[in-house]
Amino acid sequence: MQENRKQRIAKIVAVGFSLLAIPLILLSLTFVLPAQSATPKHYTDLKFPPLPEITVPKYTQFKLANGLFVYLMEDHELPLVGGTALIRTGDRFEPGEKVGLGEIMATVMRTGGTQTRSGDEINRFLERRAAAVETGMGEASGSAGFSALSEDLESVFALFADVLRNPAFPEDKLNLAKMQQRGAIARRNDDPNGIAGREFGKLIYGEDSPYARTVEYSTLDNISRVDLVKFYQQYYAPQNVLLGIVGDFDSAKMRRLVESAFSDWKQSPTAKQPLPPVAQAKTNGIFFVDQPQLTQSSIQIGHLGGQLNNPDYAALSVMNGVLNGFGGRLFNEVRSRQGLAYSVYASWRPSFDYPGTFTAGGQTRSDATVSFVKSIIAEIEKIRTTPISAKELAYAKDTVLNSFIFNFQDPAQTLSRLLRYDYFGYPKDFIFQYRKGVEATTIADVQRVAKTYLKPENLVTLVVGNSKQIQPPLSSLSPDARVTAIDVSIPPPKRG
């Protein structure tokens, strides 16, 4: 009897070891198997399936009796809801003597609170709910937005509507916003790239153009609370608002929430101003901002560009692809082969409803500045006069088309684009038309648009750098080169 018991124990132990050995053997095989697999292919031999067809998520749209237009797009992946309102305004419509008014109005619209809740009370309310309500002002539109957990949607959306409809504009928050702007003015020459971008805009559009002018201490001094209220009343009315909401909600319930919050917002007369005229201010020339503390140069070269609704926009994007990126001509020639650049680029940058710019440039060491500029201009001339190769065309088109999917990373991004298209009067399928245009672009198209739209005779060259270290000097760029100095000193604030 005793012997039988020992035998049973021995069998159990043996079975246990056997069971334990199975996963150990399998585990060891997982380490052995990779060594027996085929040699990895070179990346050029890898084959990928075509990208899936992209579709726009379903959405509904409606218009309230007061003119407020609404898009609703459900997305139940996360318990979140967000919304964006575009307001038909923009800081391009602010008076020239009060530059900064639009941005300050939008800032105080949020920080100053509403007629019933202070900005600080709003902050505490939102912090407790991990929610947000924000307002802003861009060049061509005003904006207001909110985000919230779906369980807090009603209370946060009511607050969002209150901020949009009933801003208080208290004097103390206006003073705070102006103080913050004064700080930004004092620091604006700290970044050479910032100087280059700012001053290049003035050379292209003109220093008094709404697309290039800058906030100064004097224009801030001209802004009062009355100006904020007046600017708000000129543009913020329901017929001027496009509202898009995306997230975890039921569209029928969301519509009732929108109607409850906005249907009694009465229309009021709003300003309808023509768009500011645009013409290139400086049609050529070399301009220089001397910054003795620098050891490298920031450079921008370019001229006035065009709009997104240009029929040649797709072909111009392919041209961008030939010039730009890690496999583009500028990177390969100016940075890699010649070793002249820390960074280098060229880009046709259109805008929705006014001409943008064509801008090339980058950063280089001081003693390479002249060579860098000459190399950029040489590449611009080359793409105008010599057909690109089939390999370059394929690379550029693949670059554009493979990035197309990133326009649809989430429903919120798609809805934002639909709002912008509606705002500027573009067709809703504009981006799909663009893709078809890219697919159809040929070598001849790229040379045609390069020759048509790139104008070497109109190129403006701006350099921000150290004059003593730029050798040879900028005057050596051409036999008749004339270098114009730009003064970026900041006009001091008024005393007293």
Backbone torsions as a table, in degrees:
resi	resn	phi	psi	omega
1	MET	NA	-44.8	178.8
2	GLN	-62.6	-39.0	-178.9
3	GLU	-65.3	-41.8	179.8
4	ASN	-61.2	-38.4	179.6
5	ARG	-64.3	-43.6	179.0
6	LYS	-63.6	-38.2	179.7
7	GLN	-64.9	-40.1	179.3
8	ARG	-64.0	-41.0	179.1
9	ILE	-63.2	-41.6	-179.9
10	ALA	-62.4	-40.9	178.7
11	LYS	-64.5	-42.3	179.4
12	ILE	-61.5	-45.5	179.1
13	VAL	-61.4	-42.1	-179.3
14	ALA	-62.7	-43.9	177.8
15	VAL	-62.0	-40.4	179.7
16	GLY	-60.7	-45.2	178.6
17	PHE	-63.2	-37.7	179.5
18	SER	-62.7	-45.9	178.7
19	LEU	-63.2	-37.8	178.8
20	LEU	-68.1	-33.5	-176.9
21	ALA	-69.7	-30.6	-176.7
22	ILE	-58.5	-54.3	178.7
23	PRO	-64.3	-30.9	178.0
24	LEU	-65.3	-40.9	178.0
25	ILE	-64.4	-44.1	178.8
26	LEU	-61.7	-40.6	179.2
27	LEU	-62.3	-42.4	-179.9
28	SER	-65.8	-34.4	178.6
29	LEU	-64.0	-34.8	179.8
30	THR	-64.6	-27.2	177.0
31	PHE	-82.3	-24.6	-177.6
32	VAL	-84.6	-36.8	-172.0
33	LEU	-56.0	-44.2	-179.0
34	PRO	-57.2	-35.3	-179.3
35	ALA	-65.8	-22.2	-177.6
36	GLN	-95.1	-6.0	-177.7
37	SER	-76.5	169.2	-178.2
38	ALA	-68.4	156.0	177.3
39	THR	-63.3	132.1	-179.7
40	PRO	-57.6	143.8	179.3
41	LYS	-77.3	155.8	172.0
42	HIS	-68.0	149.9	-174.0
43	TYR	-61.0	-27.8	179.9
44	THR	-71.5	-15.8	179.9
45	ASP	-93.0	-7.3	-178.2
46	LEU	-71.0	140.7	179.0
47	LYS	-116.0	130.4	-178.9
48	PHE	-118.7	144.5	177.2
49	PRO	-69.5	157.4	178.1
50	PRO	-63.2	152.1	179.3
51	LEU	-63.6	144.9	179.8
52	PRO	-66.0	154.3	177.6
53	GLU	-64.7	135.2	-176.5
54	ILE	-99.3	133.0	177.0
55	THR	-126.8	151.5	177.3
56	VAL	-80.9	130.9	178.0
57	PRO	-57.1	152.2	179.0
58	LYS	-63.7	144.6	177.7
59	TYR	-150.7	162.3	174.4
60	THR	-119.3	155.7	177.8
61	GLN	-142.2	148.1	178.7
62	PHE	-157.5	166.1	-177.6
63	LYS	-128.8	128.4	176.9
64	LEU	-73.5	161.9	-179.1
65	ALA	-60.8	-26.7	-179.4
66	ASN	-85.2	1.0	175.2
67	GLY	102.4	-8.4	179.5
68	LEU	-69.6	126.8	-175.6
69	PHE	-102.8	136.9	-171.5
70	VAL	-131.6	135.5	169.2
71	TYR	-112.6	136.5	174.7
72	LEU	-125.6	128.8	179.3
73	MET	-133.8	112.5	-178.9
74	GLU	-76.8	141.5	175.5
75	ASP	-150.7	105.4	-172.4
76	HIS	-98.9	17.1	-178.9
77	GLU	-65.8	-38.8	179.0
78	LEU	-130.2	154.3	180.0
79	PRO	-80.3	58.7	-176.4
80	LEU	-131.4	150.8	175.3
81	VAL	-135.9	136.3	176.9
82	GLY	-138.1	154.0	-179.8
83	GLY	-144.5	152.4	177.4
84	THR	-135.7	132.9	173.7
85	ALA	-113.3	131.4	172.0
86	LEU	-103.9	132.6	-179.0
87	ILE	-113.8	131.5	-176.5
88	ARG	-71.7	85.6	177.7
89	THR	-158.4	-149.9	-179.8
90	GLY	147.6	153.4	-177.5
91	ASP	-72.7	-5.9	174.8
92	ARG	-69.7	-11.8	179.4
93	PHE	-99.6	1.7	179.2
94	GLU	-76.9	150.6	179.9
95	PRO	-61.8	144.8	-178.2
96	GLY	-60.0	-30.7	-179.4
97	GLU	-83.8	-1.3	-180.0
98	LYS	-130.7	42.8	178.9
99	VAL	-60.8	132.2	-174.7
100	GLY	107.5	-11.0	-176.6
101	LEU	-60.5	-47.2	-177.0
102	GLY	-60.1	-47.4	-178.7
103	GLU	-65.5	-40.5	179.8
104	ILE	-67.5	-39.7	177.3
105	MET	-58.5	-46.1	-179.0
106	ALA	-65.9	-36.1	178.6
107	THR	-65.3	-49.5	-176.3
108	VAL	-72.9	-24.1	175.2
109	MET	-56.9	-35.1	179.1
110	ARG	-93.2	-49.4	-176.0
111	THR	-68.1	-25.9	-177.1
112	GLY	-85.1	-9.7	178.5
113	GLY	77.4	-165.1	-176.1
114	THR	-117.9	-173.2	-179.6
115	GLN	-67.1	-21.0	-176.2
116	THR	-116.1	-14.2	-179.3
117	ARG	-138.3	132.1	178.3
118	SER	-73.2	163.5	177.5
119	GLY	-60.1	-38.4	178.9
120	ASP	-66.6	-38.6	176.5
121	GLU	-64.5	-39.2	177.7
122	ILE	-63.5	-41.7	178.7
123	ASN	-58.4	-46.1	-178.7
124	ARG	-66.0	-40.5	178.7
125	PHE	-59.1	-45.8	-177.3
126	LEU	-72.0	-38.5	-179.8
127	GLU	-61.3	-38.1	-179.6
128	ARG	-66.5	-20.8	-176.0
129	ARG	-112.7	6.7	-177.1
130	ALA	51.8	40.7	-177.4
131	ALA	-114.4	175.3	-179.9
132	ALA	-149.1	144.9	168.7
133	VAL	-135.8	123.7	-176.0
134	GLU	-134.3	155.4	174.9
135	THR	-132.2	154.9	-178.8
136	GLY	-156.8	171.1	178.1
137	MET	-139.0	125.4	176.2
138	GLY	-109.8	-176.6	180.0
139	GLU	-62.2	-41.2	-171.5
140	ALA	-118.7	3.5	179.6
141	SER	-163.5	155.1	167.7
142	GLY	-95.7	164.8	-179.2
143	SER	-148.2	155.4	171.5
144	ALA	-148.7	143.6	-177.5
145	GLY	-149.6	165.1	176.9
146	PHE	-146.7	157.4	170.7
147	SER	-145.9	144.2	-176.1
148	ALA	-162.2	157.9	166.7
149	LEU	-64.9	146.0	-176.8
150	SER	-60.4	-28.8	179.5
151	GLU	-70.5	-19.6	179.6
152	ASP	-105.0	10.4	-171.7
153	LEU	-56.1	-47.6	-173.5
154	GLU	-61.3	-47.2	-176.7
155	SER	-70.1	-39.6	-179.5
156	VAL	-70.9	-39.4	179.3
157	PHE	-65.7	-37.2	176.7
158	ALA	-62.4	-39.8	177.2
159	LEU	-66.0	-43.6	177.7
160	PHE	-56.2	-45.6	179.4
161	ALA	-64.4	-38.0	179.3
162	ASP	-63.8	-44.0	178.7
163	VAL	-63.3	-41.3	-178.3
164	LEU	-69.6	-34.4	-173.6
165	ARG	-97.5	-28.3	-169.5
166	ASN	-132.0	50.9	-180.0
167	PRO	-66.8	147.1	-175.9
168	ALA	-95.9	-30.8	-178.5
169	PHE	52.3	58.3	179.3
170	PRO	-68.7	149.4	-175.3
171	GLU	-61.6	-38.5	-176.5
172	ASP	-66.7	-35.3	178.0
173	LYS	-74.4	-30.2	173.0
174	LEU	-62.8	-46.4	179.7
175	ASN	-61.5	-38.6	178.5
176	LEU	-65.1	-43.5	179.7
177	ALA	-63.1	-39.6	178.9
178	LYS	-67.6	-36.6	177.8
179	MET	-64.5	-40.9	178.2
180	GLN	-64.6	-38.5	177.3
181	GLN	-66.3	-37.7	177.4
182	ARG	-62.9	-37.9	176.5
183	GLY	-62.9	-39.8	178.7
184	ALA	-65.9	-38.2	177.3
185	ILE	-61.9	-45.0	-178.0
186	ALA	-62.0	-27.8	-176.6
187	ARG	-99.2	0.7	-167.1
188	ARG	-69.8	-16.6	177.5
189	ASN	-97.5	10.5	-179.4
190	ASP	-74.8	-26.5	-174.9
191	ASP	-110.8	114.0	-179.2
192	PRO	-61.1	-33.9	177.0
193	ASN	-67.0	-36.0	175.8
194	GLY	-64.8	-40.7	176.6
195	ILE	-60.5	-47.1	-177.6
196	ALA	-60.2	-46.7	-179.9
197	GLY	-63.0	-43.2	-178.2
198	ARG	-65.6	-48.8	-175.2
199	GLU	-74.5	-30.5	176.1
200	PHE	-63.9	-41.0	177.0
201	GLY	-59.1	-38.9	178.8
202	LYS	-67.0	-37.7	178.9
203	LEU	-66.6	-36.2	-178.4
204	ILE	-79.2	-50.1	-173.4
205	TYR	-97.0	-19.5	-174.2
206	GLY	101.7	139.7	-173.2
207	GLU	-67.1	-18.5	178.0
208	ASP	-97.7	-0.2	-179.9
209	SER	-71.1	142.4	175.2
210	PRO	-59.8	-16.9	-179.5
211	TYR	-91.8	2.8	-178.3
212	ALA	-144.1	-16.5	-175.3
213	ARG	-66.6	158.0	-175.1
214	THR	-123.2	155.2	176.8
215	VAL	-71.5	134.2	177.4
216	GLU	-124.8	164.0	177.0
217	TYR	-56.5	-39.7	-177.0
218	SER	-66.5	-37.8	179.7
219	THR	-71.9	-31.8	175.3
220	LEU	-64.9	-39.7	-179.4
221	ASP	-61.8	-24.3	-177.4
222	ASN	-84.5	-6.0	-174.9
223	ILE	-94.5	126.1	178.9
224	SER	-121.6	171.7	177.1
225	ARG	-60.4	-37.0	178.0
226	VAL	-58.4	-38.1	178.8
227	ASP	-64.9	-39.6	178.2
228	LEU	-61.6	-48.5	-179.2
229	VAL	-61.9	-42.5	-178.8
230	LYS	-65.0	-44.1	-179.7
231	PHE	-63.4	-41.8	177.8
232	TYR	-60.6	-48.4	-176.2
233	GLN	-67.0	-26.1	179.4
234	GLN	-68.4	-28.8	-169.5
235	TYR	-127.3	-25.3	-172.8
236	TYR	-92.1	94.3	177.4
237	ALA	-147.0	155.5	-172.1
238	PRO	-57.6	-36.6	-178.6
239	GLN	-69.0	-9.5	179.0
240	ASN	-102.5	8.4	-171.6
241	VAL	-116.3	132.5	169.1
242	LEU	-114.6	124.2	-175.5
243	LEU	-118.0	126.6	175.9
244	GLY	-119.7	133.4	-178.8
245	ILE	-129.6	132.9	-178.4
246	VAL	-135.7	142.4	176.0
247	GLY	144.3	-158.4	-172.2
248	ASP	-87.4	83.7	179.6
249	PHE	-151.3	165.4	172.0
250	ASP	-95.6	126.5	-171.9
251	SER	-59.5	-38.7	-179.9
252	ALA	-64.1	-43.2	178.4
253	LYS	-68.1	-38.3	-179.4
254	MET	-65.6	-37.5	178.3
255	ARG	-62.4	-43.4	178.6
256	ARG	-62.6	-35.9	178.7
257	LEU	-66.0	-42.3	178.2
258	VAL	-63.7	-44.8	-179.4
259	GLU	-63.3	-39.4	179.3
260	SER	-64.5	-37.4	-175.5
261	ALA	-82.5	-29.3	-169.5
262	PHE	-124.9	-12.1	-173.5
263	SER	-65.2	-25.6	179.4
264	ASP	-93.4	8.2	174.6
265	TRP	-77.1	111.7	-172.4
266	LYS	-82.6	142.8	174.7
267	GLN	-62.9	149.5	174.8
268	SER	-142.7	155.5	-179.3
269	PRO	-60.0	134.8	179.8
270	THR	-125.4	157.3	-178.7
271	ALA	-73.6	136.4	174.7
272	LYS	-124.2	93.5	-176.9
273	GLN	-101.1	145.3	174.7
274	PRO	-68.0	153.6	178.5
275	LEU	-65.5	143.1	178.6
276	PRO	-59.4	138.2	179.1
277	PRO	-66.9	150.6	-178.9
278	VAL	-128.3	128.8	172.6
279	ALA	-149.8	148.5	-178.7
280	GLN	-69.7	125.6	-175.3
281	ALA	-74.7	-52.5	177.1
282	LYS	-109.5	118.9	-174.2
283	THR	-89.6	-6.1	173.1
284	ASN	-173.2	-176.8	176.1
285	GLY	117.3	166.8	179.3
286	ILE	-117.3	128.4	-175.8
287	PHE	-127.5	145.4	-171.6
288	PHE	-138.6	134.7	173.4
289	VAL	-113.0	113.3	-177.0
290	ASP	-82.9	122.4	177.2
291	GLN	-129.9	90.4	-171.3
292	PRO	-59.7	-20.5	-177.8
293	GLN	-79.2	-9.6	-173.9
294	LEU	-85.7	151.1	174.8
295	THR	-113.6	2.4	177.0
296	GLN	-143.2	168.2	-177.9
297	SER	-112.8	139.7	170.3
298	SER	-104.6	127.6	-168.6
299	ILE	-128.1	136.3	170.9
300	GLN	-132.4	133.2	-178.8
301	ILE	-130.9	131.7	178.9
302	GLY	172.7	-168.7	179.6
303	HIS	-156.7	179.5	-179.7
304	LEU	-62.1	142.6	-177.8
305	GLY	-112.0	-135.8	-174.7
306	GLY	-143.8	-161.8	-175.7
307	GLN	-113.1	160.6	-179.1
308	LEU	-64.4	-27.0	-177.4
309	ASN	-85.6	9.2	173.5
310	ASN	-64.9	131.2	179.7
311	PRO	-58.3	-21.2	-179.2
312	ASP	-93.8	9.8	-176.9
313	TYR	-58.9	-40.8	-178.7
314	ALA	-64.2	-45.0	179.3
315	ALA	-65.4	-35.1	176.6
316	LEU	-66.6	-33.1	176.0
317	SER	-66.1	-39.0	176.5
318	VAL	-65.6	-40.6	174.3
319	MET	-56.7	-43.1	174.9
320	ASN	-55.0	-43.7	-178.2
321	GLY	-63.6	-32.5	177.0
322	VAL	-68.1	-39.3	-176.4
323	LEU	-80.6	-33.1	-166.1
324	ASN	-106.8	175.0	173.7
325	GLY	83.2	176.0	-176.8
326	PHE	-65.8	-24.2	177.1
327	GLY	-105.2	7.6	-176.7
328	GLY	-81.5	167.0	-175.8
329	ARG	-62.1	-42.7	-176.4
330	LEU	-65.4	-42.5	178.4
331	PHE	-63.7	-47.3	-176.8
332	ASN	-66.3	-41.4	-173.9
333	GLU	-88.2	-56.0	-171.7
334	VAL	-76.5	-41.1	-177.0
335	ARG	-87.8	-52.5	-173.0
336	SER	-79.9	-53.0	-174.2
337	ARG	-75.1	-47.8	-177.2
338	GLN	-88.4	-17.6	179.8
339	GLY	62.9	37.4	-173.2
340	LEU	-99.8	-7.9	-168.9
341	ALA	-134.7	142.3	165.3
342	TYR	-79.4	-42.3	174.8
343	SER	-143.8	149.4	-178.9
344	VAL	-151.7	143.9	-177.4
345	TYR	-158.8	165.9	168.2
346	ALA	-152.7	136.3	-172.9
347	SER	-151.6	131.0	168.7
348	TRP	-83.8	113.0	-172.0
349	ARG	-114.8	86.1	-179.4
350	PRO	-77.8	159.8	174.2
351	SER	-117.3	169.2	-175.4
352	PHE	-69.4	-45.7	-171.1
353	ASP	-134.8	16.3	171.4
354	TYR	-154.6	159.6	-176.3
355	PRO	-64.2	130.9	173.6
356	GLY	-86.4	-144.6	-178.1
357	THR	-134.8	157.9	160.8
358	PHE	-103.3	122.6	-175.6
359	THR	-133.3	129.8	172.3
360	ALA	-122.5	156.2	178.8
361	GLY	163.7	-157.6	-179.2
362	GLY	151.6	-161.7	179.3
363	GLN	-124.8	141.4	178.5
364	THR	-148.6	164.4	177.0
365	ARG	-67.5	154.7	-173.0
366	SER	-56.3	-45.4	-175.0
367	ASP	-74.6	-4.4	177.0
368	ALA	-105.4	5.9	-172.8
369	THR	-58.8	-50.5	-177.1
370	VAL	-64.3	-43.9	178.5
371	SER	-62.2	-39.2	178.7
372	PHE	-60.9	-48.8	-179.1
373	VAL	-61.3	-45.8	-179.7
374	LYS	-61.7	-39.1	-178.9
375	SER	-67.6	-40.3	177.4
376	ILE	-61.1	-49.3	-178.3
377	ILE	-63.3	-36.4	178.2
378	ALA	-63.6	-39.8	179.0
379	GLU	-69.2	-34.8	176.2
380	ILE	-63.4	-44.0	179.7
381	GLU	-67.0	-38.3	-177.9
382	LYS	-63.2	-43.9	-177.3
383	ILE	-72.3	-20.3	175.7
384	ARG	-76.7	-34.9	-168.1
385	THR	-106.9	-16.8	-175.5
386	THR	-125.4	127.9	179.4
387	PRO	-59.4	141.7	175.6
388	ILE	-73.8	165.1	179.6
389	SER	-83.8	162.5	176.4
390	ALA	-61.8	-35.6	178.9
391	LYS	-65.5	-41.2	178.4
392	GLU	-65.2	-41.2	178.6
393	LEU	-60.6	-47.6	-178.9
394	ALA	-62.1	-42.5	179.6
395	TYR	-62.5	-46.2	-177.2
396	ALA	-65.7	-43.1	179.7
397	LYS	-66.1	-40.8	177.4
398	ASP	-62.2	-39.8	179.5
399	THR	-59.6	-46.6	-179.3
400	VAL	-68.9	-47.6	-174.9
401	LEU	-69.9	-36.8	179.7
402	ASN	-70.7	-22.7	176.7
403	SER	-87.0	-7.0	-176.8
404	PHE	-59.4	-36.8	-177.0
405	ILE	-62.6	-24.9	-178.7
406	PHE	-73.6	-6.4	171.8
407	ASN	-77.4	-6.0	-175.3
408	PHE	-130.9	39.0	-176.8
409	GLN	-66.8	-31.1	177.8
410	ASP	-155.9	160.5	-178.4
411	PRO	-58.4	-33.6	-179.5
412	ALA	-61.5	-40.8	178.6
413	GLN	-64.6	-42.0	178.6
414	THR	-63.8	-44.2	-179.7
415	LEU	-64.3	-39.7	178.5
416	SER	-59.4	-41.2	179.6
417	ARG	-67.6	-40.3	177.0
418	LEU	-59.4	-40.2	177.7
419	LEU	-62.0	-45.0	-178.5
420	ARG	-64.6	-41.6	178.8
421	TYR	-61.4	-43.5	178.5
422	ASP	-63.9	-43.4	-177.7
423	TYR	-58.7	-42.9	-175.5
424	PHE	-97.8	5.0	175.4
425	GLY	78.0	28.9	178.1
426	TYR	-93.4	153.3	176.2
427	PRO	-65.9	149.3	-177.0
428	LYS	-65.1	-25.1	179.7
429	ASP	-97.6	23.2	-176.4
430	PHE	-54.5	-44.3	-175.8
431	ILE	-67.6	-29.4	177.0
432	PHE	-75.6	-34.8	173.1
433	GLN	-62.1	-39.9	178.3
434	TYR	-61.4	-45.0	179.6
435	ARG	-60.1	-44.1	178.6
436	LYS	-61.6	-37.3	178.0
437	GLY	-64.7	-39.5	177.6
438	VAL	-64.6	-45.4	-179.0
439	GLU	-60.3	-32.7	-175.8
440	ALA	-88.2	-6.1	-175.9
441	THR	-67.0	136.7	-179.1
442	THR	-114.0	172.5	175.1
443	ILE	-58.1	-43.5	179.7
444	ALA	-62.5	-37.1	178.5
445	ASP	-61.9	-43.9	-178.3
446	VAL	-63.2	-44.3	179.4
447	GLN	-67.3	-36.8	179.5
448	ARG	-62.5	-47.8	-177.8
449	VAL	-70.9	-33.7	177.7
450	ALA	-63.5	-43.2	-179.4
451	LYS	-70.3	-32.9	-177.3
452	THR	-77.9	-43.0	-168.8
453	TYR	-103.1	-21.5	176.7
454	LEU	-91.3	121.3	-171.7
455	LYS	-123.0	91.8	-179.2
456	PRO	-55.3	-32.6	-178.9
457	GLU	-68.2	-16.9	-179.5
458	ASN	-103.1	2.3	-175.1
459	LEU	-66.0	128.9	172.5
460	VAL	-103.1	132.2	-180.0
461	THR	-114.0	123.7	179.0
462	LEU	-121.1	130.5	178.2
463	VAL	-124.7	130.3	171.9
464	VAL	-111.9	113.6	-175.8
465	GLY	-170.9	-165.8	-176.2
466	ASN	-102.0	110.4	-173.6
467	SER	-60.1	-35.0	-177.3
468	LYS	-71.3	-28.1	-178.1
469	GLN	-93.8	-11.2	179.0
470	ILE	-82.2	96.1	-179.4
471	GLN	-133.0	126.1	0.6
472	PRO	-65.4	161.2	-176.7
473	PRO	-71.1	164.4	-179.6
474	LEU	-61.6	-25.5	179.9
475	SER	-64.6	-14.7	180.0
476	SER	-85.1	1.2	-178.6
477	LEU	-64.1	-30.5	176.3
478	SER	-157.0	160.1	-177.0
479	PRO	-57.4	-33.9	-177.8
480	ASP	-108.8	22.6	-176.8
481	ALA	-63.1	133.2	176.3
482	ARG	-126.8	121.6	-174.8
483	VAL	-99.1	125.4	179.8
484	THR	-104.0	123.4	179.0
485	ALA	-77.9	141.1	176.4
486	ILE	-113.3	128.8	178.3
487	ASP	-91.5	117.2	-179.9
488	VAL	-107.4	14.4	178.1
489	SER	-61.4	145.9	-173.3
490	ILE	-91.6	121.8	176.7
491	PRO	-56.7	129.2	-175.5
492	PRO	-68.2	154.0	177.3
493	PRO	-68.3	158.8	178.9
494	LYS	-70.9	136.6	-179.5
495	ARG	-82.1	151.1	175.5
496	GLY	82.5	NA	NA
